[in-house]
Amino acid sequence: MNVTDFETLIQIDAKICGSEKSRKIAYSIMDFHHSLYINKKDIILAQIQACELLCKYTTDEYDTNVLKKETLDLKLMLDLIE
């Protein structure tokens, strides 16, 4: 499954990859050449939005749980930065 979020300043593509026992989320930054400097906070916010968007279109319950856990982890990381 591959979904891209176009609402943020940074466009991040989130994908679920791995086997059934060890699913992970891979990110790729789209159109990176438009910015010379990207703030860490902006990257984490874009990752959160990409995970939430991907979660809307996921039908597998295990994938949904992986995405929710990743979103919570990213939000905790964001709280530590602020």
C-alpha positions, 0 to 999 in steps of 0.5 A: 500500500502506498499513499502520499500526503499532499497537505503538508509543506514536506511531502512524505510517502509512507509504506508498510513493508516486511513480513507478517511477523515484523511489519515496519513503516518506511518513509521517503521524502518526495520533492526534496530539492525544493528545500535547502533546510528541513526542520526535524519537527516538520519531518516528524509532523509530515510522518504523522500525517502520512501514517494517519492518511495510510491508516485511513486506507488500510483494511488489515487490522494488524497494519492498522495497529502498527500504524497507530503504534508508529503514530504514538511513537512519533507524537512522543518524539515530537513532544520531546523536541518541543 
